[in-house]
Amino acid sequence: MEKFRDQHIIDSIRRRDDVAFKYLQVKFQDSIRLMVSEMGGSPEDAKDVFSEGLIALICLVDREDFVLNCKLGTLVYALCKKTWKQHLEKQVAVRNYHVRKIDSSPDWDFTEETDQQLYQEIFWECFKQLEEVCQEILEGY
């Protein structure tokens, strides 16, 4: 019975039915808020993570080869957790960048070019962590 219900929701997501998204919000947003707060995030962070998780879910279910092989709640939670972990990794990368910039010796020529290279390295490291579908969407821009 649960699989049918989950499949019905997946079909509704594919049709962009608002009822499916409202159901997901009511059903799963509290658990995502709890997960994010337990990992040091704010309620606003949790809203952002949940929204990004739903975007990832939409990208996933829109694939022709998508097959739901777990409970929908498990999938939503996993997507949101991955999104939050990526957000935390980006924060660490930015903090490390600032520490390196502050700790650099005065004789080190930290030019704009070097600065730009570091930003590009951070960007590509984060970009590689995105799912392939998300990478393709961003490469389209």
C-alpha positions in Angstrom: 0.0 0.0 0.0 2.9 2.4 0.9 4.6 1.9 -2.5 1.4 2.7 -4.3 1.0 5.9 -2.3 4.6 6.8 -2.9 4.2 6.1 -6.6 1.1 8.2 -6.7 3.0 11.1 -5.2 5.9 10.6 -7.7 3.4 10.7 -10.5 1.9 13.9 -9.1 5.4 15.5 -8.8 5.9 14.7 -12.5 2.7 16.5 -13.3 3.8 19.4 -11.0 0.6 19.0 -9.0 0.7 21.4 -6.1 -1.1 18.9 -3.8 2.0 16.6 -4.0 4.3 19.4 -2.9 2.0 20.5 -0.1 1.9 16.8 1.1 5.7 16.6 1.1 5.9 19.8 3.0 3.5 18.7 5.7 4.8 15.2 5.9 8.6 15.8 5.9 9.5 19.4 6.6 9.6 18.9 10.4 12.0 16.0 10.2 14.3 18.0 7.9 14.1 21.0 10.3 15.1 18.7 13.1 18.0 17.2 11.1 19.4 20.6 10.1 19.1 22.1 13.6 20.8 19.0 15.1 23.7 19.7 12.6 24.0 23.3 13.7 21.6 25.0 11.2 18.9 27.6 11.7 15.2 27.2 10.9 15.9 29.4 7.8 18.6 27.1 6.8 16.2 24.2 7.1 13.7 25.9 4.8 16.4 26.5 2.2 17.6 22.9 2.5 14.1 21.5 2.2 13.4 23.6 -0.9 16.7 22.6 -2.5 15.9 19.0 -1.6 12.6 19.2 -3.4 14.3 20.6 -6.5 16.7 17.7 -6.4 13.8 15.3 -6.0 12.1 16.9 -9.1 15.2 16.5 -11.1 15.5 12.9 -10.0 11.9 11.9 -10.7 11.9 13.6 -14.1 14.6 11.2 -15.3 13.2 8.5 -17.6 15.2 5.8 -15.8 14.0 6.7 -12.3 12.7 3.9 -10.2 11.7 4.4 -6.5 13.4 1.6 -4.7 12.9 2.9 -1.1 10.3 4.8 0.8 9.7 8.4 -0.5 10.4 9.8 3.0 13.8 8.1 3.0 14.7 9.6 -0.4 13.6 13.1 0.6 15.5 12.9 3.8 18.7 11.6 2.1 18.5 14.4 -0.6 18.1 17.1 2.1 20.8 15.6 4.2 23.2 15.6 1.3 22.2 19.2 0.4 22.9 20.3 4.0 26.3 18.5 4.1 27.3 20.2 0.9 26.3 23.5 2.3 28.4 22.8 5.4 31.4 21.8 3.2 31.1 25.1 1.3 31.1 27.0 4.6 34.3 25.2 5.7 35.9 25.9 2.3 35.1 29.6 2.6 36.4 29.7 6.2 39.6 27.9 5.2 40.1 30.4 2.4 39.8 33.3 4.7 42.2 31.7 7.2 44.7 31.1 4.5 44.4 34.7 3.3 44.9 36.1 6.8 47.7 33.7 7.6 49.7 34.3 4.5 53.0 36.0 5.1 53.4 39.6 4.2 56.0 38.8 1.6 53.5 36.6 -0.3 52.1 38.4 -3.3 48.4 37.5 -3.0 47.3 39.0 -6.3 43.9 39.2 -7.8 44.9 36.4 -10.1 45.7 34.1 -7.3 42.5 35.1 -5.5 40.5 34.2 -8.7 42.2 30.9 -9.0 41.3 29.9 -5.5 37.7 30.9 -6.0 37.6 28.8 -9.1 39.1 25.8 -7.3 36.5 26.1 -4.5 33.8 26.4 -7.1 34.8 23.3 -9.1 35.2 21.3 -5.9 31.7 22.1 -4.9 30.4 21.7 -8.5 31.8 18.2 -8.7 29.8 17.3 -5.6 26.5 18.1 -7.3 24.5 15.3 -8.9 25.1 14.9 -12.6 21.6 16.3 -13.5 22.2 19.4 -11.5 25.6 19.9 -13.2 24.0 19.6 -16.6 21.5 22.2 -15.7 24.1 24.6 -14.5 26.3 24.0 -17.5 23.4 25.1 -19.7 23.8 28.6 -18.3 
